[in-house]
Amino acid sequence: MIQYLKKGLGRNMNNLIAFVNEFLSYLLVMVIIVALCGVAIFIGTTLRKRKDKQEAEAAKEATDNAS
């Protein structure tokens, strides 16, 4: 009887270990995706600010030259 319980507990532990392993694997993938999204947002905002600054300088030059 005790050996039967030990076998059952071993199977349950293997299932638990497999579940935790898969959970951590998906969690790691999610963290990587979130990090990549954060980097993409940072790059996008940086490039947009740079473009807006260049356009503002070009508009200022155009108004200065027109005067």
DSSP file (Angstrom, degrees, kcal/mol; ACC not computed):
  #  RESIDUE AA STRUCTURE BP1 BP2  ACC     N-H-->O    O-->H-N    N-H-->O    O-->H-N    TCO  KAPPA ALPHA  PHI   PSI    X-CA   Y-CA   Z-CA
    1    1 A M     >        0   0    0      0, 0.0     4,-2.0     0, 0.0     5,-0.2   0.000 360.0 360.0 360.0 -43.4    0.0    0.0    0.0
    2    2 A I  H  >  +     0   0    0      1,-0.2     4,-2.4     2,-0.2     5,-0.2   0.899 360.0  51.7 -65.7 -39.5    2.8    2.4    0.9
    3    3 A Q  H  > S+     0   0    0      1,-0.2     4,-2.4     2,-0.2    -1,-0.2   0.887 107.6  53.3 -63.9 -37.0    4.6    1.7   -2.4
    4    4 A Y  H  > S+     0   0    0      2,-0.2     4,-2.3     1,-0.2    -1,-0.2   0.915 109.7  47.8 -62.7 -42.8    1.4    2.4   -4.3
    5    5 A L  H  X S+     0   0    0     -4,-2.0     4,-2.6     1,-0.2    -2,-0.2   0.893 110.6  51.6 -65.3 -39.2    1.1    5.8   -2.5
    6    6 A K  H  X S+     0   0    0     -4,-2.4     4,-2.2     2,-0.2    -2,-0.2   0.902 109.5  50.1 -64.7 -39.6    4.7    6.6   -3.3
    7    7 A K  H  X S+     0   0    0     -4,-2.4     4,-2.1     2,-0.2    -2,-0.2   0.929 112.0  47.7 -62.9 -44.4    4.1    5.8   -7.0
    8    8 A G  H  X S+     0   0    0     -4,-2.3     4,-2.2     1,-0.2    -2,-0.2   0.903 111.9  49.5 -63.7 -41.4    1.1    8.0   -7.1
    9    9 A L  H  X S+     0   0    0     -4,-2.6     4,-2.6     1,-0.2    -1,-0.2   0.879 108.9  53.6 -65.2 -37.9    2.9   10.8   -5.4
   10   10 A G  H  X S+     0   0    0     -4,-2.2     4,-2.4     2,-0.2    -2,-0.2   0.901 109.0  48.3 -63.5 -41.5    5.8   10.5   -7.8
   11   11 A R  H  X S+     0   0    0     -4,-2.1     4,-2.3     2,-0.2    -2,-0.2   0.912 112.3  48.9 -64.9 -41.8    3.4   10.8  -10.8
   12   12 A N  H  X S+     0   0    0     -4,-2.2     4,-2.5     2,-0.2    -2,-0.2   0.897 111.4  49.4 -65.4 -39.4    1.8   13.8   -9.3
   13   13 A M  H  X S+     0   0    0     -4,-2.6     4,-3.0     2,-0.2    -1,-0.2   0.899 109.7  51.6 -66.4 -39.2    5.2   15.4   -8.6
   14   14 A N  H  X S+     0   0    0     -4,-2.4     4,-2.4     2,-0.2    -2,-0.2   0.912 111.3  47.9 -62.8 -40.5    6.3   14.7  -12.1
   15   15 A N  H  X S+     0   0    0     -4,-2.3     4,-2.5     2,-0.2    -2,-0.2   0.914 112.9  48.4 -64.6 -42.0    3.1   16.4  -13.4
   16   16 A L  H  X S+     0   0    0     -4,-2.5     4,-2.8     2,-0.2     5,-0.2   0.919 111.9  48.6 -64.5 -43.7    3.6   19.3  -11.1
   17   17 A I  H  X S+     0   0    0     -4,-3.0     4,-2.4     1,-0.2    -1,-0.2   0.908 112.2  49.0 -63.4 -41.8    7.3   19.7  -12.2
   18   18 A A  H  X S+     0   0    0     -4,-2.4     4,-2.4    -5,-0.2    -2,-0.2   0.906 112.1  49.1 -63.9 -41.3    6.2   19.5  -15.9
   19   19 A F  H  X S+     0   0    0     -4,-2.5     4,-2.8     2,-0.2    -2,-0.2   0.939 112.5  46.5 -63.9 -47.0    3.5   22.1  -15.3
   20   20 A V  H  X S+     0   0    0     -4,-2.8     4,-2.7     1,-0.2     5,-0.2   0.893 111.6  53.0 -62.8 -39.4    5.9   24.5  -13.5
   21   21 A N  H  X S+     0   0    0     -4,-2.4     4,-2.0    -5,-0.2    -1,-0.2   0.937 112.4  43.4 -61.4 -47.5    8.5   24.0  -16.2
   22   22 A E  H  X S+     0   0    0     -4,-2.4     4,-2.6     2,-0.2     5,-0.2   0.901 113.3  52.7 -64.6 -41.2    6.0   24.9  -18.9
   23   23 A F  H  X S+     0   0    0     -4,-2.8     4,-2.4     1,-0.2    -2,-0.2   0.934 111.2  45.3 -61.0 -47.1    4.7   27.8  -16.9
   24   24 A L  H  X S+     0   0    0     -4,-2.7     4,-2.4     2,-0.2    -1,-0.2   0.855 110.9  54.8 -66.0 -34.2    8.1   29.3  -16.4
   25   25 A S  H  X S+     0   0    0     -4,-2.0     4,-2.0    -5,-0.2    -2,-0.2   0.945 111.6  42.7 -63.5 -47.9    8.9   28.7  -20.1
   26   26 A Y  H  X S+     0   0    0     -4,-2.6     4,-2.4     1,-0.2    -2,-0.2   0.868 112.5  54.7 -66.1 -36.0    5.8   30.7  -21.2
   27   27 A L  H  X S+     0   0    0     -4,-2.4     4,-2.4    -5,-0.2    -1,-0.2   0.910 107.8  49.5 -63.1 -41.8    6.6   33.3  -18.6
   28   28 A L  H  X S+     0   0    0     -4,-2.4     4,-2.2     2,-0.2    -2,-0.2   0.910 110.5  50.0 -63.5 -42.6   10.1   33.8  -20.0
   29   29 A V  H  X S+     0   0    0     -4,-2.0     4,-2.4     1,-0.2    -2,-0.2   0.913 110.9  50.1 -61.9 -42.1    8.7   34.1  -23.5
   30   30 A M  H  X S+     0   0    0     -4,-2.4     4,-2.6     1,-0.2    -2,-0.2   0.909 109.4  50.6 -63.9 -41.7    6.2   36.7  -22.3
   31   31 A V  H  X S+     0   0    0     -4,-2.4     4,-2.3     1,-0.2    -1,-0.2   0.898 110.7  49.6 -62.9 -40.4    9.0   38.7  -20.5
   32   32 A I  H  X S+     0   0    0     -4,-2.2     4,-2.4     2,-0.2    -2,-0.2   0.917 111.5  48.6 -64.7 -42.8   11.1   38.6  -23.7
   33   33 A I  H  X S+     0   0    0     -4,-2.4     4,-2.3     2,-0.2    -2,-0.2   0.918 112.0  48.8 -63.7 -43.4    8.1   39.8  -25.8
   34   34 A V  H  X S+     0   0    0     -4,-2.6     4,-2.3     1,-0.2    -1,-0.2   0.900 111.0  50.7 -63.7 -40.4    7.3   42.6  -23.3
   35   35 A A  H  X S+     0   0    0     -4,-2.3     4,-2.3     2,-0.2    -2,-0.2   0.915 110.2  49.2 -63.8 -42.5   11.0   43.7  -23.3
   36   36 A L  H  X S+     0   0    0     -4,-2.4     4,-2.5     1,-0.2    -2,-0.2   0.892 110.4  51.1 -64.1 -39.0   11.1   43.8  -27.1
   37   37 A C  H  X S+     0   0    0     -4,-2.3     4,-2.5     2,-0.2    -2,-0.2   0.912 109.3  51.1 -63.8 -41.4    7.9   45.9  -27.2
   38   38 A G  H  X S+     0   0    0     -4,-2.3     4,-2.3     2,-0.2    -2,-0.2   0.911 111.0  47.5 -61.7 -42.8    9.4   48.3  -24.7
   39   39 A V  H  X S+     0   0    0     -4,-2.3     4,-2.6     2,-0.2    -1,-0.2   0.910 111.9  50.7 -64.4 -42.1   12.6   48.7  -26.8
   40   40 A A  H  X S+     0   0    0     -4,-2.5     4,-2.6     2,-0.2    -2,-0.2   0.904 110.8  48.4 -63.6 -41.4   10.4   49.2  -29.9
   41   41 A I  H  X S+     0   0    0     -4,-2.5     4,-2.6     2,-0.2     5,-0.2   0.919 111.9  49.8 -64.7 -43.0    8.3   51.9  -28.2
   42   42 A F  H  X S+     0   0    0     -4,-2.3     4,-2.2     2,-0.2    -2,-0.2   0.929 113.0  45.8 -61.2 -46.2   11.5   53.6  -27.0
   43   43 A I  H  X S+     0   0    0     -4,-2.6     4,-2.6     1,-0.2     5,-0.2   0.918 112.9  51.2 -63.7 -42.8   13.1   53.6  -30.5
   44   44 A G  H  X S+     0   0    0     -4,-2.6     4,-2.2     1,-0.2    -2,-0.2   0.919 111.9  44.9 -61.9 -45.2    9.8   54.8  -32.1
   45   45 A T  H  X S+     0   0    0     -4,-2.6     4,-2.5     2,-0.2    -1,-0.2   0.890 113.0  51.7 -67.8 -37.6    9.4   57.7  -29.7
   46   46 A T  H  X S+     0   0    0     -4,-2.2     4,-2.1    -5,-0.2    -2,-0.2   0.934 112.0  45.6 -63.2 -45.8   13.0   58.7  -30.0
   47   47 A L  H  X S+     0   0    0     -4,-2.6     4,-2.3     1,-0.2    -2,-0.2   0.891 112.8  50.8 -65.4 -38.6   12.9   58.7  -33.8
   48   48 A R  H  X S+     0   0    0     -4,-2.2     4,-2.8    -5,-0.2    -2,-0.2   0.914 110.0  49.4 -66.4 -41.9    9.6   60.6  -33.8
   49   49 A K  H  X S+     0   0    0     -4,-2.5     4,-2.3     1,-0.2    -1,-0.2   0.904 111.3  50.0 -62.9 -40.1   11.0   63.3  -31.5
   50   50 A R  H  X S+     0   0    0     -4,-2.1     4,-2.2     2,-0.2    -2,-0.2   0.918 112.0  47.5 -63.8 -42.8   14.1   63.6  -33.7
   51   51 A K  H  X S+     0   0    0     -4,-2.3     4,-2.6     2,-0.2    -2,-0.2   0.919 111.4  50.3 -65.2 -43.1   11.9   64.0  -36.8
   52   52 A D  H  X S+     0   0    0     -4,-2.8     4,-2.3     1,-0.2    -1,-0.2   0.893 110.4  50.8 -61.1 -39.4    9.7   66.6  -35.1
   53   53 A K  H  X S+     0   0    0     -4,-2.3     4,-2.3     2,-0.2    -1,-0.2   0.915 110.7  48.1 -64.9 -42.9   12.8   68.6  -34.1
   54   54 A Q  H  X S+     0   0    0     -4,-2.2     4,-2.4     1,-0.2    -2,-0.2   0.905 112.0  49.6 -64.2 -41.0   14.2   68.5  -37.6
   55   55 A E  H  X S+     0   0    0     -4,-2.6     4,-2.5     2,-0.2    -2,-0.2   0.890 110.4  50.5 -65.3 -38.6   10.8   69.6  -39.0
   56   56 A A  H  X S+     0   0    0     -4,-2.3     4,-2.3     2,-0.2    -2,-0.2   0.911 111.6  47.8 -65.6 -41.5   10.6   72.5  -36.5
   57   57 A E  H  X S+     0   0    0     -4,-2.3     4,-2.4     2,-0.2    -2,-0.2   0.895 112.2  49.7 -65.1 -39.4   14.1   73.6  -37.4
   58   58 A A  H  X S+     0   0    0     -4,-2.4     4,-2.2     2,-0.2    -2,-0.2   0.900 111.5  48.5 -66.4 -40.1   13.3   73.5  -41.1
   59   59 A A  H  X S+     0   0    0     -4,-2.5     4,-2.1     2,-0.2    -2,-0.2   0.890 111.2  50.6 -66.5 -38.5   10.1   75.5  -40.6
   60   60 A K  H  X S+     0   0    0     -4,-2.3     4,-2.3     2,-0.2    -2,-0.2   0.907 110.8  49.0 -65.3 -41.5   12.0   78.1  -38.6
   61   61 A E  H  X S+     0   0    0     -4,-2.4     4,-2.7     1,-0.2     5,-0.2   0.904 109.7  52.2 -63.0 -41.0   14.6   78.3  -41.3
   62   62 A A  H  X S+     0   0    0     -4,-2.2     4,-1.6     1,-0.2    -2,-0.2   0.897 111.9  45.1 -64.4 -40.2   11.9   78.7  -43.9
   63   63 A T  H  X S+     0   0    0     -4,-2.1     4,-1.1     2,-0.2    -1,-0.2   0.867 113.5  50.5 -71.7 -34.8   10.2   81.6  -42.0
   64   64 A D  H  < S+     0   0    0     -4,-2.3    -2,-0.2     1,-0.2    -1,-0.2   0.901 112.8  46.0 -67.9 -40.0   13.6   83.2  -41.3
   65   65 A N  H  < S+     0   0    0     -4,-2.7    -1,-0.2     1,-0.2    -2,-0.2   0.817 109.4  55.4 -72.1 -30.2   14.5   83.1  -45.0
   66   66 A A  H  <        0   0    0     -4,-1.6    -1,-0.2     1,-0.2    -2,-0.2   0.773 360.0 360.0 -73.9 -24.8   11.1   84.4  -46.1
   67   67 A S     <        0   0    0     -4,-1.1    -1,-0.2    -3,-0.2    -2,-0.2   0.491 360.0 360.0 -76.1 360.0   11.4   87.5  -43.9
